[in-house]
Amino acid sequence: MLHPSWRRRRAGAPLMIPSRSRGDVAARTRSLSASASVIVLGRFFFALFALLLAVVAGVLFAVVITANGTTWLHVVQVLLLIVCCLWLAWGFNTAVVGIFSRRGRRWTAAPDGRRSQSRTAILMPVYNEDADAVLARVAAMIEGLQAIRRLDNFDVHILSDSTKAEAVAAERRATFSVAAALEAGSHLYYRNRKKNIGRKAGNIADFVTNCGGAYDYMLILDADSLMRPETMLEMVARMDADPELALLQTQPLIIGRRTLFGRALQFSAALYSPVFSRGIASLQGREGPFWGHNAIIRTRAFADHCGLPNLSGKPPFGGHILSHDFVEAALLARSGFKVRVDPDLQGSFEEAPTNLIEYAKRDRRWCQGNLQHGRLVPAPNIRFWSRVSMISGIMAYAASPIWLLFLIVSLLDPILSPAPNYFPADSLFPVFPQPETGKALLLLLGIVLLLLLPKTLIACYTAFTRRSTAFGGLFTVLLGGGVELVLTSALAPIMMMFQSKAVAEILLGLDSGWPSTDRDDEGLPLKTAFQASWWMVIAGAVLLFLTFFYAFELFFWVCPIAIPLLIAPLFISLSGDPALGDFVRKTSVFATPFELDPEPVIRSSEKWRRRLTDETIGREPSVTKDSSATPLPPAAIATA
């Protein structure tokens, strides 16, 4: 039951969310403007250039491998390479557009001038998370809003789907501590669902259905999200200024990582993500992306148009839609609203998995959700660019098994090909193979450029501009960029195998479930790494054996792929070791602006994390006896 004071604040708050079928057509219409025509033209040339690059790569490859005859394996190789290069060229073009695009909008006003009558709910969905870490971030944001005297326009809702009794008890205790310490009981609310129907999407829908009518906007976060209070105010101001804007996405950057793997992700996000986001924003038009969190949404528009259907059949392709964010963005866009990412909105943060195993576990769930979109791409009335976004999400995971198939077919080609015939029947003289070394090297150079040039350009551009100061200077940017390229290149075969395995499991009908995410830098034992990757060791050994004995001309070419697979357990364990990450940090490799000079909200979050952890340790004996013994202030509790 809701406490009376909680219920009074939300009289008439429920909003109905009609479930949308795949064929529903929204009534809202919008006329195309001149700027929209420019966007369409830009998208056309963007896609055309990517297709041309892929076709050129395919033609060069076909010339090289068919110089002495064509087989069905050659045809398969060429088709697979074109698909792979199209995906690489798409990413390459995004980076190039981002590098040369304008920096974006100006903020509407100084913090003191951004006064709004709108009310915003800050939603923090949690699922068996570290309660102290979650509430530390909540406390930092509330404290920041109090400091600039804007908390009256915001309420924070902890939307718990946790199923473990100890996790629920910890969430309640931490909420009590924060509400009491900040005297924010009228702005901090907690609810635990007994039945977590629909996972995160169902959690948000439950809030909108029961409480959404009390708020103009909802700022959706993840359990690991953190946001600068001034950024929240600016997002609200932009929503107020544009009634057609239904969803405004920020580019969250990664913070708080210690392991080598986590620090590489953190550095990569800080250095490259803003540029790639500008590339996405340049082509988004009214159909921008939604990445599921660190975004603000117009509550009424969401309630009217974002009811998600259950897909027919069983998981992994049926049931609840896992990657709901892409679909919700598409539904808002087809209803005539704007969906937009604004890369200039800084101060938006998140954490990330600290090791490859946790990363792959999260990827497995995302992979299943993205492949589900294959059933939604042909849905009627979805905007073209929304379909493109869904296909891009599918390719983010399908690209790995396609590359793997290309490698397998390329390996089979020299093994299965017939012995060369130097005296064909129509010739009295011997016909020798024609070397195509020049074209082969040109193709190799082109693929390497597609892979490495975008990051190299971004790193060099940053190093020689004022932006490098935030990263520690020219040398640290170039050093970090170089090490990141080497590390990610070495990890690429391992990620290819993890993602290929995920796609194979989904095609075999295996559901990912809903595992909670472990974000702590606890280290990764070699035994655990081996249990997760022993099959990669076998694959790497088989690849080296086959090429050495049956296709020696390919042996040295496959070494960059096979050797990382052969040592995958060691690689995974070391890259997930916080001690190694701490050592690397002392060398300034992977230094980021938020590590060298943390923002106030980050410092505040760390302070609250220590405080809540100390309180938890002090209470631990009583918790084990009765997990429900600690009461919360009535205004801060809701259960469902």
N, C-alpha and C positions, 0 to 999 in steps of 0.2 A: 504493500500500500504506500501511496505517496503521503508525505507529511502535509498537513493542511496548508502551511505557508508555501510549500513548493507548488501545491495544486492551485492556490490562488494566483500565483504569478503567471500561471499558464491557462487561465480560464479561456476556453474556446481555442486552445492551442493545437488540437489535432488537425492534421491535414491528411486527406485521403490520397493514396498513390494508386491510380488505376494501372493495372498491369497492361503492358503494351504487347500486342502480337507483332509478328514479323511484318505484317502488312499494313499496320496502322499508318494513316497519313495525317500529319498535323495540319491544322487550318491556317496557321500563320504563314504569311508570304512576305518576301522582301524583294525589292527591285535591285537589279544589278547596277552598280555604280561604275564610274570610269575606273576607279581604283580596283574594283573587282575584275574588270577586263584585263588590267595590267597583271594582276595575280594569275589569272588563267593563262595568259601568254607566258609569264615567267615559269609556271609549272610545265607548260608544253616544252619549252626549250630545255628545262632542267631534265625532264624525262627523256627527251630526244638525245641529248648529249650523253646521258648514261647509257642509253641503248646503243648509240654509235660506238662508244668505247667498248662495250661488251661484244658487239659484232666484230669490230676490228680485231679484238683479242681472239675471238673464235676463228676468224679467217686466217690469221697468222698461225694459229695452232694447227688448223687443218692443213695448211701448206706444209708445215714441218712434218707432221706425222703421216701424211699421205703421199709424200714425195716418191715413195716406191710401191705404191699400191694402197687401196682402200679396203678396210674390213668393217664389219658391223660394230666392232669395238671402237673403231675410230669415230664413227658417227655418234656413238654414245658419249665418248670422251668430249667431243666438240660441243654437243648440246649441254652437257653438265658444266663445262667450262664457261659457256656463254651465260648460263644462269648465275653461276658463282661470280663472274666478273660484273654482271649487271648489278648484283647486290653490293659489290665493292665500289663500283662507280657511283651508286646512289649515295653511299656514305661519303665518298670523295667529293661529290658535288655539294652535299650539305655543308661540309667543312669549308669549301671554297666560297660558297655563298655567304656563310657566316663570317668569314674573314673580311670580305669586302662590303658587307652590309653596314648600314648605319647603326649606331649604338643604341637607338631606341628612344623612349619617351623621357620627358622630364617629369619629375615628381610634381604633384599638383600644388603643394604648399608646404611650408614648414610645419612641424608637428603641432605647434600651438594654433595654427590656422586650420587644421583639418578637423573641423567639428561636424559631426554627423548626427542626425536624429535616428538613424537606422540602428537596429539591434542585431548583434551577431553572436551566434553560438559557435564556440570553439570546440570541436568534437575530437576526442582522443579515444579511438577504439583500441582496446587491449585484449589480448588473448594469452593467458598464462605467461605474462611477461615479468620482468624484474620490476616490482611495484615501486621500489625506492627510486630507481632510475627514471621511470615514467613520471612519477609525481615530482621529482626534482626538476624536470623540464617544465612541467605545469607550473610549479611554484615560481620558477624564474620568469616565465611569461606573465603570470599574474602580478608579480612584483614589479616587472617593467611597466605594465599598464598602470599600476598604481602610481609609479614614480612620475609618469607624464599625465596623470589625472584623467585617464580615459577608460578605466575599468567599468564605469557605469554603463557603457555601451556594449559590454561583452559579458557572457557567461561561459564558463568552461564545464563541459560535460564529459566525465569519464564513462565511456560506454563499454562496460566489461562483458566479454563473452567467455571469460575464464571458466574452466571446468574443474580445476583443482581447488579443493577446499582451502589449502594453504595459500594459494595465489589470491583467492578472493579475500581471505582474512588480511593478507598483507596489503592489498589494495585499499581496503577499508581503513586500516590503521594509518597508512600513509596519507590518505585523503583527510582523515581527521587531523593529523599533525599539521598539514599545510593549511587547512581551513582555519584551524585555531591560531596558528602562528601569524598568519597574514590577516586575520579577522575578515576572511572572505567567504564566510558561510553562505551568504546570499548570492554569491557568484560562482560557486564551485559545487557541482552536483555529481553524484555517483549512482550508477545503476548497473546491476548484474542481471543478465538474461539467464533464465533457467534453461531455456531451449535456444541454442544459437542457430536458428534456422537461417539459411542463406549466407552464412559466414559473415564477412565484413559488409558486403552489400546489404544483407538482411539486417545487420546491426544498425547501419545508417538509416535504412528504411523504417525500422522500428522507431527510431528517434523522430524522424519526420512525421510519421503517422501519429505519434502520441504528443509531440511537443513542438513540431515544426512551425505551427501557426503563430508562435510567439516571437519569431525571428524573421528578419528580412533576408539575412544571409547566414550561411554556415561555412565556417572555415574548417575544412577537413584535414586532419593531421594523421600521422601514423604514430604508433607507440614510441618510435624513436625520433620523432620530429621535434624541432625547436625553431622558433621564429622570433625575429626582432620585433618588439612591439610597434616601432615606427612603420615597419613594413606592413603589419596588420592594418594600421590606420590608412596607409596609402592604398591598400587593396580595397578597403571599404570606400574610400573616396573615389576610386576609379569605377567601382560598381555604381555608386550614387550618380556619377556623371554620365553614365551610359545605360539607360534602361534596357537596351537590347543585349547588353553583355550579361550572359547567364553564368559563365564560368571563367575564372581568371586563374591561370596556373603560373606558379613560380618555378624557377630552376633550383631545386634543393641541392646543396653541396654537402659533401660528407665531412664529418668531424669526429674527433675523439677516438681514432684508431691507433693502436700500438704495434700490431704485428706488421711484418714486411708486406704481406698481401694487403692488409687493410690500409696501410700507409700509401701503397701504390694506387689503390682505388681512390683514396682521399686526394692525393696529388693530381691524379688524372682528372677527377671531377672538378677540382679547383682551376686547373689550367685549361682543359679542353672543353668542358661542358658548356660554359657560357658562349663559346664560339659556335658550337654545334646547335645550341638553342637559338642563337640569332639566325642561323641558316633555316631552322624549322619555322621560326616566326616570320621570316621573309616570304614564305610560301603558304602560310596557313590560311590567309583570308579570314573567313568566318568559321572555318572548320579546324580550329587548333586542337592541340592534344590535351588529354587529361591523364595524368600519371597516378591518379588514385589518392594523392595526399599533397599537403602543402599547397592547397588551392582553395579558393573561395567560390561559393556557388549561391546563386539566387534561389532561395528555398522554394518559393512558389513555383518557379519554372521547373525545378527538379521534381517537385511533387506531381505536377501536371503531366510531365512528359517522360519521366525516367523510371517508370515501373518496369521491372525486368521480368520477362517470362521465364518459366522453366523450359529448357529444351527437351524435346521428346527423347525417350531412350534413357539408358543408364550412363553414368560417368564411364570413361572420361569425356566423351563427346556430348553426352546428355546431362540432364539435371540442372543444378544451379550454374549460372554463368560465373566463372571464377574471375576472369579479367574483366570486371564490370566497368572499369574506368573508360576504356575505349568505347564501349557500347553506350554508356551514358553520354559521353561527348558527342557521339554520332546522333543520338536521339535528340539532344538539345539543338544540334546544328540543323537537323532536318525539320525541326519545329520552328525555324526562322530566327533562332537566337544566335548570338555570337559566342564562340568558344575561342579563347585566346591564351597564348603563353606570352608573358612579358619578361624577357630575359634581364631587363634592367632592374627588376625587383630583387635587390640583394637582401641578405640577412635571413635567408631561408635555408634550414639545415636539416640533415638527417644523419643517421648512422648507417653502417653497412656490415654484412657478415665479415668476421675477422679471419676466416680461413676458407680454403677452396671447398671443403666438404659442406660447410654451412651455406656457402654461396651456391653450390650445386643443388642443395636441398631446396633453397628458395627458388632457384631457376626451374627446378622440376615442376613446381606448382605454377609458376608463371608460364612455362612452356605449355602445360595442359590448357590453361586459360586462353592463351593466344591461339592454339590450334583449334579450340572450340569456335573461334571466330570464322573459321572456314565455312561454318553453316550460316553465318550471319552476313557475310560479304554480299551475297546476291539478294538480300532482303530488299523489298521495294522501297523506293523514295529515300534511301540513304544517299547523302551527298557523295559525289565522286571522290573528293579528297578524304572523306571519312572512310571510304572503302580502301583507298590507297594506304591509309594509316593502319587499317586492320591487316592488309596484306603485308605491310612492312613488319608488323608485329609477328606475323607468322614466319616471315623469312628470317627474323632475328634468331629463330631456333632451327628452322628447316635448312638454313645455309650450312650448318655443321654436318648433318648426314649427307648432304649433297657433295660437299668437299670430300668427305670420307669415301663416298661412292666413286668420285672421280679418281682418288688415289688408288682404290682397289682395281678399277678398270685399267688405269695406267700401268699398274703392276702386272695385271694379267696379259696385257697386250704383247710385251716381248716374250712372255713365257709361252703363250698359245700361238703366236704368229708362226707361220711356216718358214722353213729355211729359205734364204734368198735364192732366187733362180737367176743365175747370170746369163743363161742361154735360152731366152724365151723362144717359143716355136716360130714366131714371125721374124726372127733375126738370125743371120748367119754369124754375127759377131757378138761377143759378150757385152752385156749391158750392166754397168756398175751403179751402185746406189748413188743418188745425188745428195750431197751434203747441203743442209739448210741451217748451218750453224748461225749465220747472221740473223735470220728471222727468229730462230729459237732464243737467241740472246736478247733481241728486241722485245719479244714477248715477255721474257723473264723480267726485263727492266720495267716494262709497263705495269706488270702485276705488282712488283715491288713498290713502284711509285704510288699506285692506287692504295696500297696497304700503309705505307710509311710517310708519304709526302704530307698528308694533311696534318698529322701530329708534328712533324718536323717544322712545317711552316708556322704553325701556331706557337711552338716553343721558341723558334727564332724571332718571330714577331714580338712575343712577350719579352724575350731577353733584351731586346734593343729598344724597348720603350719604357716609359715610367712605370708601367705595370710590374716590371721586374722587381722593383723595390719592395713590394708587398711580399714577394717570394724569397727575399733575401739577397737579391742582386742578380746580375747577368750570369755569373758562374753557376750559382745554385740552380737557376732555371735550366740552363743547358745540361748540367750534370744530372739533375733530376729527370729531365726529358729523355736523355740518352739511356739512363738506367731503366726508366720505365719502358722504353721501347724494347730493350733487350729482355727484360723480365716478362713482359706481356707476350713477346714472340716465343719465348721458351714455354710459357704457360698455355699458349694457343692450342697445341695438340692435345693437352689434357682437357681443356675446356671443350674442344671438339668432340672428344670421346664421351664426356659427361653429357653433353647436349644430345649427341647421337643416341646414347642410351636412353635418355629421357623421351625422345621422339619415338624410339622403338617400343618402349614400354606403353606409351599412349596408343600407338597403333595396334598393340596387342590387347588393348582394353583394360590396362591397369590404372587404377585411380591413384592420384597423388595423396589423397586425404588432406588433412589440415594440420600439419605439424607446426608447433610454435618455433620461433626463431631464437637461437642462442647468439646474443650479441656481445658476450663477455670475452675479453682477451685472456683466456685461461690457458692457452697453449694447446698443442695437438700432438699426442704421443704418436710415435712412429707406428706402433701396432694398430692404432685406430686408422691412420692414414693408409696402411697396407690393406686393412680389411675393406676399405672403400675403393681401392685402386689396383688390387692384385691382378685383375683381368687386363688392365692396361699394360702391366709388366709383360704379361704373356703376349699381348698384341705387338708390343715393341720388339720383343725377342723374335717373334715369327716374322715380322717385317724385315728385320736385319738378316735373318737366316735365308729367307726366300730371295732377297735381292742379291746377297753375297754369292749364292750358289746358282741361281737361275737367271738373274738379270743384273750382272755386276755393273753394267753401265749406269744403273740407277742407284747403286749402293750409297754413294756419297751424297746423292740428291735427297735420299730419304733419311739420312742421319739426323738432320735438324728436327724431324718428326719422331723418329723411332727412339732416339736417345732420351728426350724428355719423358716419353712413355715408359722406358725401361727403368728410369729412376724416379718415377712419379711418386711413390710413397715418401721417399726422402725429400723430394721437392715440396710436396704438400705439407709435410711436417715442419720443415725449416721455414717455409713462407708463412706458416701460422704460429711461429714462435715469437711471443712478445719480447723475449730477451734479445733476440736478433734484431727485432724492430727498434728496440731502445738503442741498441748500438748504432744502427743505421741513422737514427735520429741525431745522434751526436755528431755525425759527419755532415749534417744539413741536407742529406739526400732526401727528397720528397718533402721538403719544408713547404708549408702552406701559409697563407696570410692569417688564417684563423688559429694556427698553432703558434706562430711567431708573435702575434698580437691579438689575442682572443677578444671578441666583442664582449661588452658587459653582460649580455644575456647568456653567453657561454660560460663566463666566469661565475655568474650567479647560479647556473645549473650545476656546475661542479661543486660549488659551496653547499647547495642544498642536497646534493647526492651524498656528500660526506656527513652532513647533519642527519639525514634520514637513515643512513646506514648505521650510524652510531646509535640512534634511537632503537632501531630494529635489534641490534645486537644486545642492547640493554634489556629488551623485552622478551628475548627468545625463550627463556624457560617457561613463561606463562603462556606463550603462543602454542607450544606443543600440547599443553593440557586442554585448552579450549580455544579453538580458532575463532570463535564468534564472541569472545568475552569482551572485546574492546568496542564500546559504543561510539557512534559517530554523531556529530551535532545533527539534530533533526533536519535542518535546512539543507544539509549536504548529502542526504541519503535518498535514494530511490531504488526500489527493487522491482524487477519485472519477471 
